[in-house]
Amino acid sequence: MTRHIFEGRCHCGNVEYTFDASAALEVLGLRACQCSFCRAHGARTTSDPNGTLQLRVIDETKLTRYRFGLMTADFLLCTQCGVFLGALMSEAGHSWITINANTLTPPPPLDVPITPMDFSSENTAGRADRRKAKWTPVR
């Protein structure tokens, strides 16, 4: 199987990641969550349940973890440059992430199709189950 390695980071470089994906972005697709947070940040997210992601933080004091709604994921923001990197869910010693594709270097072109997603009808258990099945495991 061909692997696709993507690098990403916040604007100032305090938070970096390596995304080892099983498919190209064209296959994984980009999503636009319709929650107020993601819309306000213009997030275009992607994930790969068959991939892995390694997150590196230079200065943890400059990384904010914000929770809202069902309080089931940490929305990762660099406090130095203000960039939203992605959402991270952890449970029982395992973590899964969906990344904001705008933080890839280089980011995908602005004309790449985006699928709008509305998760507002999910309950806590359903949301966790979807994320475990669809998001990228974190190493």
N, CA, C and O atoms as CSV, one atom per row, in Angstrom:
chain,resi,resn,atom,element,x,y,z
A,1,MET,N,N,0.830,-1.171,0.000
A,1,MET,CA,C,0.000,0.000,0.000
A,1,MET,C,C,0.886,1.250,0.000
A,1,MET,O,O,1.856,1.331,0.753
A,2,THR,N,N,0.551,2.199,-0.832
A,2,THR,CA,C,1.277,3.456,-0.904
A,2,THR,C,C,0.873,4.348,0.260
A,2,THR,O,O,-0.314,4.550,0.517
A,3,ARG,N,N,1.859,4.873,0.956
A,3,ARG,CA,C,1.597,5.797,2.056
A,3,ARG,C,C,1.740,7.219,1.535
A,3,ARG,O,O,2.499,7.476,0.600
A,4,HIS,N,N,1.016,8.124,2.138
A,4,HIS,CA,C,1.075,9.541,1.794
A,4,HIS,C,C,1.452,10.288,3.067
A,4,HIS,O,O,0.694,10.299,4.037
A,5,ILE,N,N,2.610,10.903,3.059
A,5,ILE,CA,C,3.107,11.614,4.230
A,5,ILE,C,C,2.881,13.109,4.038
A,5,ILE,O,O,3.341,13.702,3.062
A,6,PHE,N,N,2.165,13.707,4.985
A,6,PHE,CA,C,1.886,15.137,4.966
A,6,PHE,C,C,2.492,15.761,6.213
A,6,PHE,O,O,2.440,15.182,7.298
A,7,GLU,N,N,3.057,16.927,6.051
A,7,GLU,CA,C,3.563,17.700,7.177
A,7,GLU,C,C,2.629,18.884,7.373
A,7,GLU,O,O,2.048,19.401,6.418
A,8,GLY,N,N,2.496,19.304,8.625
A,8,GLY,CA,C,1.658,20.455,8.925
A,8,GLY,C,C,2.157,21.162,10.165
A,8,GLY,O,O,2.969,20.628,10.921
A,9,ARG,N,N,1.655,22.380,10.364
A,9,ARG,CA,C,2.080,23.173,11.510
A,9,ARG,C,C,1.196,24.398,11.652
A,9,ARG,O,O,0.470,24.788,10.738
A,10,CYS,N,N,1.288,24.990,12.838
A,10,CYS,CA,C,0.645,26.282,13.020
A,10,CYS,C,C,1.510,27.338,12.322
A,10,CYS,O,O,2.587,27.019,11.820
A,11,HIS,N,N,1.058,28.561,12.289
A,11,HIS,CA,C,1.767,29.615,11.566
A,11,HIS,C,C,3.149,29.898,12.133
A,11,HIS,O,O,4.094,30.120,11.376
A,12,CYS,N,N,3.282,29.892,13.471
A,12,CYS,CA,C,4.574,30.217,14.094
A,12,CYS,C,C,5.482,29.009,14.253
A,12,CYS,O,O,6.661,29.172,14.565
A,13,GLY,N,N,4.969,27.798,14.047
A,13,GLY,CA,C,5.784,26.595,14.144
A,13,GLY,C,C,5.864,25.985,15.528
A,13,GLY,O,O,6.614,25.032,15.735
A,14,ASN,N,N,5.104,26.515,16.487
A,14,ASN,CA,C,5.120,25.945,17.832
A,14,ASN,C,C,4.526,24.535,17.858
A,14,ASN,O,O,4.970,23.687,18.632
A,15,VAL,N,N,3.530,24.288,17.019
A,15,VAL,CA,C,2.897,22.971,16.947
A,15,VAL,C,C,3.087,22.438,15.524
A,15,VAL,O,O,2.748,23.105,14.547
A,16,GLU,N,N,3.631,21.235,15.429
A,16,GLU,CA,C,3.879,20.593,14.136
A,16,GLU,C,C,3.306,19.183,14.183
A,16,GLU,O,O,3.091,18.626,15.259
A,17,TYR,N,N,3.064,18.618,13.018
A,17,TYR,CA,C,2.628,17.226,12.975
A,17,TYR,C,C,3.072,16.571,11.676
A,17,TYR,O,O,3.344,17.232,10.673
A,18,THR,N,N,3.134,15.252,11.735
A,18,THR,CA,C,3.340,14.422,10.558
A,18,THR,C,C,2.129,13.514,10.451
A,18,THR,O,O,1.815,12.770,11.380
A,19,PHE,N,N,1.461,13.578,9.333
A,19,PHE,CA,C,0.250,12.817,9.055
A,19,PHE,C,C,0.611,11.745,8.038
A,19,PHE,O,O,0.878,12.044,6.874
A,20,ASP,N,N,0.616,10.498,8.483
A,20,ASP,CA,C,0.918,9.345,7.619
A,20,ASP,C,C,-0.421,8.751,7.193
A,20,ASP,O,O,-1.067,8.038,7.961
A,21,ALA,N,N,-0.822,9.046,5.981
A,21,ALA,CA,C,-2.152,8.664,5.496
A,21,ALA,C,C,-2.083,7.483,4.528
A,21,ALA,O,O,-1.063,7.250,3.880
A,22,SER,N,N,-3.169,6.758,4.447
A,22,SER,CA,C,-3.259,5.604,3.552
A,22,SER,C,C,-3.730,5.998,2.158
A,22,SER,O,O,-3.741,5.165,1.252
A,23,ALA,N,N,-4.120,7.265,1.976
A,23,ALA,CA,C,-4.637,7.725,0.680
A,23,ALA,C,C,-4.317,9.202,0.507
A,23,ALA,O,O,-3.975,9.899,1.463
A,24,ALA,N,N,-4.435,9.654,-0.708
A,24,ALA,CA,C,-4.228,11.068,-1.024
A,24,ALA,C,C,-5.399,11.892,-0.493
A,24,ALA,O,O,-6.474,11.354,-0.228
A,25,LEU,N,N,-5.187,13.189,-0.341
A,25,LEU,CA,C,-6.262,14.068,0.140
A,25,LEU,C,C,-7.490,14.020,-0.755
A,25,LEU,O,O,-8.616,14.153,-0.276
A,26,GLU,N,N,-7.279,13.832,-2.051
A,26,GLU,CA,C,-8.413,13.764,-2.971
A,26,GLU,C,C,-9.329,12.601,-2.615
A,26,GLU,O,O,-10.541,12.682,-2.815
A,27,VAL,N,N,-8.761,11.526,-2.092
A,27,VAL,CA,C,-9.545,10.351,-1.698
A,27,VAL,C,C,-10.111,10.538,-0.289
A,27,VAL,O,O,-11.277,10.230,-0.044
A,28,LEU,N,N,-9.294,11.040,0.634
A,28,LEU,CA,C,-9.758,11.248,2.005
A,28,LEU,C,C,-10.866,12.290,2.066
A,28,LEU,O,O,-11.812,12.156,2.843
A,29,GLY,N,N,-10.745,13.308,1.259
A,29,GLY,CA,C,-11.749,14.367,1.209
A,29,GLY,C,C,-11.571,15.406,2.300
A,29,GLY,O,O,-10.887,15.184,3.300
A,30,LEU,N,N,-12.202,16.538,2.080
A,30,LEU,CA,C,-12.215,17.631,3.044
A,30,LEU,C,C,-13.646,17.837,3.518
A,30,LEU,O,O,-14.595,17.747,2.739
A,31,ARG,N,N,-13.784,18.115,4.813
A,31,ARG,CA,C,-15.099,18.328,5.400
A,31,ARG,C,C,-15.159,19.724,6.019
A,31,ARG,O,O,-14.139,20.290,6.411
A,32,ALA,N,N,-16.351,20.255,6.095
A,32,ALA,CA,C,-16.580,21.535,6.764
A,32,ALA,C,C,-17.672,21.325,7.800
A,32,ALA,O,O,-18.860,21.330,7.479
A,33,CYS,N,N,-17.253,21.139,9.055
A,33,CYS,CA,C,-18.202,21.016,10.151
A,33,CYS,C,C,-19.004,22.315,10.209
A,33,CYS,O,O,-18.463,23.399,9.992
A,34,GLN,N,N,-20.279,22.197,10.500
A,34,GLN,CA,C,-21.151,23.371,10.514
A,34,GLN,C,C,-21.323,23.985,11.900
A,34,GLN,O,O,-22.155,24.875,12.077
A,35,CYS,N,N,-20.541,23.521,12.896
A,35,CYS,CA,C,-20.645,24.132,14.228
A,35,CYS,C,C,-20.090,25.558,14.166
A,35,CYS,O,O,-19.338,25.909,13.257
A,36,SER,N,N,-20.475,26.358,15.142
A,36,SER,CA,C,-20.069,27.761,15.135
A,36,SER,C,C,-18.557,27.935,15.235
A,36,SER,O,O,-18.005,28.862,14.643
A,37,PHE,N,N,-17.876,27.055,15.977
A,37,PHE,CA,C,-16.422,27.154,16.121
A,37,PHE,C,C,-15.729,26.918,14.778
A,37,PHE,O,O,-14.933,27.747,14.338
A,38,CYS,N,N,-16.025,25.805,14.132
A,38,CYS,CA,C,-15.364,25.466,12.867
A,38,CYS,C,C,-15.689,26.474,11.773
A,38,CYS,O,O,-14.825,26.827,10.971
A,39,ARG,N,N,-16.940,26.938,11.742
A,39,ARG,CA,C,-17.307,27.951,10.745
A,39,ARG,C,C,-16.546,29.253,10.979
A,39,ARG,O,O,-16.097,29.890,10.026
A,40,ALA,N,N,-16.399,29.650,12.249
A,40,ALA,CA,C,-15.692,30.897,12.560
A,40,ALA,C,C,-14.217,30.815,12.174
A,40,ALA,O,O,-13.603,31.832,11.851
A,41,HIS,N,N,-13.643,29.603,12.205
A,41,HIS,CA,C,-12.232,29.422,11.855
A,41,HIS,C,C,-12.028,29.042,10.397
A,41,HIS,O,O,-10.885,28.922,9.956
A,42,GLY,N,N,-13.097,28.850,9.635
A,42,GLY,CA,C,-12.952,28.474,8.229
A,42,GLY,C,C,-12.262,27.129,8.068
A,42,GLY,O,O,-11.546,26.904,7.093
A,43,ALA,N,N,-12.478,26.234,9.029
A,43,ALA,CA,C,-11.780,24.948,9.026
A,43,ALA,C,C,-12.235,24.045,7.890
A,43,ALA,O,O,-13.421,23.942,7.574
A,44,ARG,N,N,-11.251,23.399,7.292
A,44,ARG,CA,C,-11.478,22.325,6.317
A,44,ARG,C,C,-10.733,21.133,6.897
A,44,ARG,O,O,-9.502,21.115,6.908
A,45,THR,N,N,-11.464,20.144,7.375
A,45,THR,CA,C,-10.815,19.057,8.097
A,45,THR,C,C,-10.726,17.784,7.280
A,45,THR,O,O,-11.472,17.570,6.324
A,46,THR,N,N,-9.782,16.944,7.692
A,46,THR,CA,C,-9.616,15.631,7.078
A,46,THR,C,C,-9.067,14.678,8.130
A,46,THR,O,O,-8.483,15.096,9.130
A,47,SER,N,N,-9.264,13.411,7.885
A,47,SER,CA,C,-8.748,12.376,8.790
A,47,SER,C,C,-8.666,11.065,8.021
A,47,SER,O,O,-9.209,10.929,6.925
A,48,ASP,N,N,-7.970,10.099,8.626
A,48,ASP,CA,C,-7.797,8.791,8.010
A,48,ASP,C,C,-7.716,7.728,9.106
A,48,ASP,O,O,-6.701,7.633,9.796
A,49,PRO,N,N,-8.767,6.931,9.273
A,49,PRO,CA,C,-8.735,5.897,10.314
A,49,PRO,C,C,-7.676,4.828,10.060
A,49,PRO,O,O,-7.331,4.068,10.965
A,50,ASN,N,N,-7.158,4.764,8.830
A,50,ASN,CA,C,-6.103,3.809,8.486
A,50,ASN,C,C,-4.716,4.438,8.511
A,50,ASN,O,O,-3.731,3.806,8.132
A,51,GLY,N,N,-4.650,5.678,8.957
A,51,GLY,CA,C,-3.377,6.385,9.034
A,51,GLY,C,C,-2.967,6.586,10.475
A,51,GLY,O,O,-3.562,6.023,11.393
A,52,THR,N,N,-1.941,7.398,10.659
A,52,THR,CA,C,-1.508,7.796,12.002
A,52,THR,C,C,-1.054,9.246,11.940
A,52,THR,O,O,-0.736,9.770,10.873
A,53,LEU,N,N,-1.032,9.877,13.094
A,53,LEU,CA,C,-0.550,11.249,13.179
A,53,LEU,C,C,0.344,11.373,14.395
A,53,LEU,O,O,0.019,10.888,15.479
A,54,GLN,N,N,1.473,12.028,14.198
A,54,GLN,CA,C,2.389,12.310,15.301
A,54,GLN,C,C,2.405,13.817,15.503
A,54,GLN,O,O,2.743,14.570,14.589
A,55,LEU,N,N,2.038,14.253,16.699
A,55,LEU,CA,C,1.949,15.663,17.055
A,55,LEU,C,C,3.169,16.051,17.877
A,55,LEU,O,O,3.566,15.317,18.782
A,56,ARG,N,N,3.771,17.207,17.566
A,56,ARG,CA,C,4.917,17.715,18.304
A,56,ARG,C,C,4.628,19.153,18.749
A,56,ARG,O,O,4.241,19.996,17.939
A,57,VAL,N,N,4.815,19.415,20.015
A,57,VAL,CA,C,4.582,20.753,20.563
A,57,VAL,C,C,5.880,21.232,21.190
A,57,VAL,O,O,6.426,20.573,22.075
A,58,ILE,N,N,6.373,22.369,20.739
A,58,ILE,CA,C,7.622,22.915,21.264
A,58,ILE,C,C,7.396,23.501,22.655
A,58,ILE,O,O,8.145,23.196,23.583
A,59,ASP,N,N,6.374,24.337,22.808
A,59,ASP,CA,C,6.086,24.970,24.091
A,59,ASP,C,C,4.618,24.723,24.437
A,59,ASP,O,O,3.725,25.387,23.909
A,60,GLU,N,N,4.382,23.758,25.331
A,60,GLU,CA,C,3.014,23.389,25.738
A,60,GLU,C,C,2.239,24.568,26.308
A,60,GLU,O,O,1.012,24.594,26.214
A,61,THR,N,N,2.924,25.541,26.897
A,61,THR,CA,C,2.216,26.681,27.490
A,61,THR,C,C,1.573,27.560,26.414
A,61,THR,O,O,0.730,28.401,26.723
A,62,LYS,N,N,1.967,27.367,25.160
A,62,LYS,CA,C,1.398,28.144,24.059
A,62,LYS,C,C,0.376,27.341,23.253
A,62,LYS,O,O,-0.013,27.736,22.154
A,63,LEU,N,N,-0.052,26.208,23.816
A,63,LEU,CA,C,-1.090,25.392,23.180
A,63,LEU,C,C,-2.317,25.403,24.070
A,63,LEU,O,O,-2.261,24.972,25.222
A,64,THR,N,N,-3.428,25.897,23.537
A,64,THR,CA,C,-4.685,25.913,24.274
A,64,THR,C,C,-5.558,24.768,23.798
A,64,THR,O,O,-5.664,24.495,22.602
A,65,ARG,N,N,-6.170,24.117,24.746
A,65,ARG,CA,C,-7.142,23.049,24.470
A,65,ARG,C,C,-8.501,23.596,24.888
A,65,ARG,O,O,-8.748,23.837,26.070
A,66,TYR,N,N,-9.381,23.791,23.902
A,66,TYR,CA,C,-10.685,24.401,24.138
A,66,TYR,C,C,-11.767,23.343,23.954
A,66,TYR,O,O,-11.755,22.605,22.969
A,67,ARG,N,N,-12.700,23.266,24.899
A,67,ARG,CA,C,-13.828,22.326,24.797
A,67,ARG,C,C,-15.134,23.107,24.843
A,67,ARG,O,O,-15.252,24.110,25.547
A,68,PHE,N,N,-16.110,22.630,24.078
A,68,PHE,CA,C,-17.441,23.231,24.105
A,68,PHE,C,C,-18.452,22.169,23.716
A,68,PHE,O,O,-18.075,21.032,23.432
A,69,GLY,N,N,-19.713,22.517,23.698
A,69,GLY,CA,C,-20.761,21.572,23.296
A,69,GLY,C,C,-20.811,20.372,24.223
A,69,GLY,O,O,-21.023,20.528,25.425
A,70,LEU,N,N,-20.618,19.174,23.681
A,70,LEU,CA,C,-20.657,17.941,24.466
A,70,LEU,C,C,-19.382,17.713,25.270
A,70,LEU,O,O,-19.303,16.756,26.040
A,71,MET,N,N,-18.373,18.589,25.101
A,71,MET,CA,C,-17.111,18.522,25.867
A,71,MET,C,C,-16.366,17.200,25.648
A,71,MET,O,O,-15.779,16.659,26.585
A,72,THR,N,N,-16.388,16.684,24.429
A,72,THR,CA,C,-15.799,15.372,24.149
A,72,THR,C,C,-14.470,15.443,23.408
A,72,THR,O,O,-13.819,14.414,23.223
A,73,ALA,N,N,-14.053,16.626,22.983
A,73,ALA,CA,C,-12.790,16.759,22.246
A,73,ALA,C,C,-12.109,18.062,22.623
A,73,ALA,O,O,-12.757,19.037,23.002
A,74,ASP,N,N,-10.796,18.057,22.512
A,74,ASP,CA,C,-9.999,19.265,22.702
A,74,ASP,C,C,-9.756,19.887,21.338
A,74,ASP,O,O,-9.185,19.249,20.453
A,75,PHE,N,N,-10.183,21.122,21.165
A,75,PHE,CA,C,-9.897,21.861,19.948
A,75,PHE,C,C,-8.576,22.573,20.190
A,75,PHE,O,O,-8.470,23.421,21.076
A,76,LEU,N,N,-7.571,22.222,19.397
A,76,LEU,CA,C,-6.192,22.661,19.630
A,76,LEU,C,C,-5.910,23.987,18.935
A,76,LEU,O,O,-6.048,24.108,17.718
A,77,LEU,N,N,-5.513,24.976,19.728
A,77,LEU,CA,C,-5.204,26.306,19.208
A,77,LEU,C,C,-3.843,26.747,19.715
A,77,LEU,O,O,-3.532,26.592,20.896
A,78,CYS,N,N,-3.035,27.296,18.824
A,78,CYS,CA,C,-1.760,27.877,19.236
A,78,CYS,C,C,-2.049,29.283,19.740
A,78,CYS,O,O,-2.596,30.109,19.009
A,79,THR,N,N,-1.684,29.556,20.987
A,79,THR,CA,C,-1.952,30.886,21.549
A,79,THR,C,C,-0.976,31.931,21.030
A,79,THR,O,O,-1.240,33.128,21.143
A,80,GLN,N,N,0.144,31.503,20.465
A,80,GLN,CA,C,1.111,32.470,19.942
A,80,GLN,C,C,0.649,33.041,18.602
A,80,GLN,O,O,0.726,34.252,18.394
A,81,CYS,N,N,0.166,32.185,17.684
A,81,CYS,CA,C,-0.226,32.677,16.360
A,81,CYS,C,C,-1.727,32.592,16.096
A,81,CYS,O,O,-2.210,33.136,15.103
A,82,GLY,N,N,-2.474,31.911,16.980
A,82,GLY,CA,C,-3.926,31.869,16.861
A,82,GLY,C,C,-4.492,30.809,15.946
A,82,GLY,O,O,-5.701,30.799,15.713
A,83,VAL,N,N,-3.683,29.923,15.420
A,83,VAL,CA,C,-4.140,28.934,14.439
A,83,VAL,C,C,-4.857,27.771,15.124
A,83,VAL,O,O,-4.396,27.251,16.140
A,84,PHE,N,N,-6.002,27.372,14.544
A,84,PHE,CA,C,-6.731,26.172,14.950
A,84,PHE,C,C,-6.163,24.996,14.170
A,84,PHE,O,O,-6.256,24.956,12.943
A,85,LEU,N,N,-5.570,24.031,14.886
A,85,LEU,CA,C,-4.886,22.900,14.241
A,85,LEU,C,C,-5.769,21.688,14.023
A,85,LEU,O,O,-5.589,20.968,13.041
A,86,GLY,N,N,-6.711,21.446,14.907
A,86,GLY,CA,C,-7.554,20.274,14.770
A,86,GLY,C,C,-8.246,19.959,16.079
A,86,GLY,O,O,-8.088,20.672,17.071
A,87,ALA,N,N,-9.019,18.878,16.069
A,87,ALA,CA,C,-9.738,18.431,17.262
A,87,ALA,C,C,-9.223,17.058,17.654
A,87,ALA,O,O,-9.049,16.180,16.809
A,88,LEU,N,N,-8.981,16.885,18.945
A,88,LEU,CA,C,-8.364,15.677,19.489
A,88,LEU,C,C,-9.285,15.071,20.539
A,88,LEU,O,O,-9.707,15.754,21.472
A,89,MET,N,N,-9.596,13.780,20.383
A,89,MET,CA,C,-10.383,13.063,21.383
A,89,MET,C,C,-9.514,11.968,21.978
A,89,MET,O,O,-8.849,11.225,21.257
A,90,SER,N,N,-9.526,11.877,23.305
A,90,SER,CA,C,-8.763,10.838,23.997
A,90,SER,C,C,-9.699,10.033,24.882
A,90,SER,O,O,-10.623,10.563,25.499
A,91,GLU,N,N,-9.428,8.728,24.924
A,91,GLU,CA,C,-10.229,7.829,25.753
A,91,GLU,C,C,-9.422,6.572,26.037
A,91,GLU,O,O,-8.858,5.966,25.126
A,92,ALA,N,N,-9.372,6.187,27.301
A,92,ALA,CA,C,-8.725,4.938,27.726
A,92,ALA,C,C,-7.302,4.781,27.166
A,92,ALA,O,O,-6.922,3.699,26.720
A,93,GLY,N,N,-6.530,5.862,27.195
A,93,GLY,CA,C,-5.144,5.787,26.761
A,93,GLY,C,C,-4.928,5.848,25.255
A,93,GLY,O,O,-3.798,5.691,24.793
A,94,HIS,N,N,-5.983,6.072,24.480
A,94,HIS,CA,C,-5.884,6.191,23.022
A,94,HIS,C,C,-6.391,7.572,22.614
A,94,HIS,O,O,-7.219,8.168,23.304
A,95,SER,N,N,-5.886,8.075,21.488
A,95,SER,CA,C,-6.326,9.378,20.986
A,95,SER,C,C,-6.564,9.314,19.492
A,95,SER,O,O,-5.920,8.547,18.776
A,96,TRP,N,N,-7.508,10.140,19.028
A,96,TRP,CA,C,-7.854,10.261,17.619
A,96,TRP,C,C,-7.959,11.745,17.304
A,96,TRP,O,O,-8.338,12.548,18.156
A,97,ILE,N,N,-7.618,12.099,16.063
A,97,ILE,CA,C,-7.602,13.514,15.695
A,97,ILE,C,C,-8.176,13.702,14.295
A,97,ILE,O,O,-8.058,12.830,13.434
A,98,THR,N,N,-8.785,14.837,14.092
A,98,THR,CA,C,-9.096,15.326,12.751
A,98,THR,C,C,-8.329,16.632,12.612
A,98,THR,O,O,-8.394,17.486,13.495
A,99,ILE,N,N,-7.611,16.791,11.524
A,99,ILE,CA,C,-6.770,17.976,11.374
A,99,ILE,C,C,-7.434,19.023,10.491
A,99,ILE,O,O,-8.223,18.706,9.601
A,100,ASN,N,N,-7.102,20.247,10.756
A,100,ASN,CA,C,-7.508,21.349,9.902
A,100,ASN,C,C,-6.542,21.352,8.721
A,100,ASN,O,O,-5.372,21.703,8.874
A,101,ALA,N,N,-7.025,20.963,7.554
A,101,ALA,CA,C,-6.170,20.832,6.371
A,101,ALA,C,C,-5.528,22.158,5.975
A,101,ALA,O,O,-4.547,22.163,5.232
A,102,ASN,N,N,-6.057,23.271,6.451
A,102,ASN,CA,C,-5.445,24.572,6.171
A,102,ASN,C,C,-4.068,24.680,6.818
A,102,ASN,O,O,-3.297,25.573,6.469
A,103,THR,N,N,-3.743,23.779,7.760
A,103,THR,CA,C,-2.435,23.809,8.424
A,103,THR,C,C,-1.416,22.895,7.748
A,103,THR,O,O,-0.264,22.839,8.179
A,104,LEU,N,N,-1.815,22.183,6.705
A,104,LEU,CA,C,-0.851,21.386,5.943
A,104,LEU,C,C,0.118,22.314,5.228
A,104,LEU,O,O,-0.241,23.436,4.872
A,105,THR,N,N,1.353,21.846,5.014
A,105,THR,CA,C,2.320,22.647,4.259
A,105,THR,C,C,2.727,21.887,3.007
A,105,THR,O,O,3.480,20.916,3.090
A,106,PRO,N,N,2.241,22.315,1.849
A,106,PRO,CA,C,1.330,23.433,1.633
A,106,PRO,C,C,-0.124,23.007,1.854
A,106,PRO,O,O,-0.440,21.820,1.783
A,107,PRO,N,N,-1.012,23.979,2.122
A,107,PRO,CA,C,-2.424,23.638,2.287
A,107,PRO,C,C,-3.044,23.285,0.931
A,107,PRO,O,O,-2.534,23.694,-0.112
A,108,PRO,N,N,-4.142,22.528,0.950
A,108,PRO,CA,C,-4.800,22.228,-0.315
A,108,PRO,C,C,-5.352,23.514,-0.946
A,108,PRO,O,O,-5.677,24.462,-0.231
A,109,PRO,N,N,-5.455,23.548,-2.252
A,109,PRO,CA,C,-6.012,24.736,-2.915
A,109,PRO,C,C,-7.417,25.050,-2.388
A,109,PRO,O,O,-8.135,24.161,-1.929
A,110,LEU,N,N,-7.788,26.314,-2.462
A,110,LEU,CA,C,-9.079,26.746,-1.943
A,110,LEU,C,C,-10.263,26.215,-2.742
A,110,LEU,O,O,-11.393,26.227,-2.254
A,111,ASP,N,N,-10.016,25.748,-3.970
A,111,ASP,CA,C,-11.130,25.262,-4.793
A,111,ASP,C,C,-11.376,23.754,-4.654
A,111,ASP,O,O,-12.198,23.200,-5.384
A,112,VAL,N,N,-10.677,23.082,-3.728
A,112,VAL,CA,C,-10.915,21.655,-3.494
A,112,VAL,C,C,-12.322,21.505,-2.919
A,112,VAL,O,O,-12.683,22.231,-1.992
A,113,PRO,N,N,-13.121,20.583,-3.447
A,113,PRO,CA,C,-14.486,20.404,-2.932
A,113,PRO,C,C,-14.491,20.064,-1.440
A,113,PRO,O,O,-13.625,19.345,-0.942
A,114,ILE,N,N,-15.495,20.603,-0.746
A,114,ILE,CA,C,-15.655,20.397,0.692
A,114,ILE,C,C,-17.052,19.841,0.940
A,114,ILE,O,O,-18.028,20.326,0.368
A,115,THR,N,N,-17.144,18.828,1.790
A,115,THR,CA,C,-18.434,18.265,2.155
A,115,THR,C,C,-18.885,18.876,3.479
A,115,THR,O,O,-18.225,18.679,4.500
A,116,PRO,N,N,-20.009,19.624,3.482
A,116,PRO,CA,C,-20.526,20.162,4.746
A,116,PRO,C,C,-21.006,19.017,5.641
A,116,PRO,O,O,-21.635,18.072,5.164
A,117,MET,N,N,-20.709,19.105,6.937
A,117,MET,CA,C,-21.093,18.065,7.892
A,117,MET,C,C,-21.820,18.714,9.071
A,117,MET,O,O,-21.396,19.750,9.582
A,118,ASP,N,N,-22.917,18.090,9.491
A,118,ASP,CA,C,-23.665,18.578,10.648
A,118,ASP,C,C,-23.771,17.437,11.651
A,118,ASP,O,O,-24.426,16.428,11.386
A,119,PHE,N,N,-23.132,17.597,12.792
A,119,PHE,CA,C,-23.106,16.566,13.827
A,119,PHE,C,C,-23.977,16.947,15.021
A,119,PHE,O,O,-23.873,16.324,16.077
A,120,SER,N,N,-24.821,17.944,14.876
A,120,SER,CA,C,-25.587,18.478,16.010
A,120,SER,C,C,-26.583,17.486,16.601
A,120,SER,O,O,-26.992,17.653,17.750
A,121,SER,N,N,-26.980,16.471,15.863
A,121,SER,CA,C,-27.956,15.508,16.390
A,121,SER,C,C,-27.302,14.345,17.146
A,121,SER,O,O,-28.002,13.495,17.698
A,122,GLU,N,N,-25.975,14.304,17.174
A,122,GLU,CA,C,-25.286,13.205,17.858
A,122,GLU,C,C,-25.340,13.360,19.375
A,122,GLU,O,O,-25.282,14.470,19.903
A,123,ASN,N,N,-25.454,12.219,20.067
A,123,ASN,CA,C,-25.287,12.230,21.516
A,123,ASN,C,C,-23.822,11.930,21.821
A,123,ASN,O,O,-23.039,11.680,20.905
A,124,THR,N,N,-23.451,11.953,23.082
A,124,THR,CA,C,-22.047,11.783,23.473
A,124,THR,C,C,-21.473,10.449,23.005
A,124,THR,O,O,-20.381,10.415,22.437
A,125,ALA,N,N,-22.187,9.361,23.232
A,125,ALA,CA,C,-21.687,8.033,22.842
A,125,ALA,C,C,-21.576,7.910,21.328
A,125,ALA,O,O,-20.588,7.380,20.818
A,126,GLY,N,N,-22.577,8.395,20.611
A,126,GLY,CA,C,-22.543,8.330,19.149
A,126,GLY,C,C,-21.406,9.137,18.559
A,126,GLY,O,O,-20.768,8.720,17.593
A,127,ARG,N,N,-21.158,10.295,19.147
A,127,ARG,CA,C,-20.067,11.141,18.673
A,127,ARG,C,C,-18.719,10.452,18.892
A,127,ARG,O,O,-17.869,10.454,18.001
A,128,ALA,N,N,-18.525,9.870,20.061
A,128,ALA,CA,C,-17.270,9.166,20.354
A,128,ALA,C,C,-17.089,7.982,19.413
A,128,ALA,O,O,-15.989,7.762,18.906
A,129,ASP,N,N,-18.140,7.225,19.176
A,129,ASP,CA,C,-18.055,6.073,18.270
A,129,ASP,C,C,-17.689,6.505,16.853
A,129,ASP,O,O,-16.865,5.858,16.206
A,130,ARG,N,N,-18.295,7.600,16.358
A,130,ARG,CA,C,-17.988,8.095,15.010
A,130,ARG,C,C,-16.528,8.517,14.928
A,130,ARG,O,O,-15.838,8.194,13.961
A,131,ARG,N,N,-16.066,9.225,15.924
A,131,ARG,CA,C,-14.683,9.700,15.895
A,131,ARG,C,C,-13.690,8.544,15.909
A,131,ARG,O,O,-12.697,8.574,15.183
A,132,LYS,N,N,-13.945,7.533,16.722
A,132,LYS,CA,C,-13.048,6.370,16.761
A,132,LYS,C,C,-13.014,5.662,15.410
A,132,LYS,O,O,-11.977,5.129,15.015
A,133,ALA,N,N,-14.126,5.654,14.710
A,133,ALA,CA,C,-14.211,4.973,13.412
A,133,ALA,C,C,-13.657,5.809,12.265
A,133,ALA,O,O,-13.156,5.249,11.290
A,134,LYS,N,N,-13.733,7.133,12.355
A,134,LYS,CA,C,-13.403,8.004,11.217
A,134,LYS,C,C,-12.151,8.855,11.391
A,134,LYS,O,O,-11.535,9.239,10.397
A,135,TRP,N,N,-11.759,9.159,12.620
A,135,TRP,CA,C,-10.629,10.045,12.836
A,135,TRP,C,C,-9.315,9.281,12.793
A,135,TRP,O,O,-9.306,8.050,12.803
A,136,THR,N,N,-8.214,10.006,12.745
A,136,THR,CA,C,-6.878,9.438,12.636
A,136,THR,C,C,-6.326,9.089,14.013
A,136,THR,O,O,-6.338,9.932,14.910
A,137,PRO,N,N,-5.843,7.865,14.197
A,137,PRO,CA,C,-5.179,7.526,15.466
A,137,PRO,C,C,-3.900,8.359,15.656
A,137,PRO,O,O,-3.159,8.612,14.707
A,138,VAL,N,N,-3.666,8.772,16.897
A,138,VAL,CA,C,-2.480,9.571,17.227
A,138,VAL,C,C,-1.445,8.638,17.853
A,138,VAL,O,O,-1.766,7.842,18.735
A,139,ARG,N,N,-0.199,8.745,17.387
A,139,ARG,CA,C,0.917,7.978,17.969
A,139,ARG,C,C,1.490,8.709,19.144
A,139,ARG,O,O,2.435,8.229,19.770
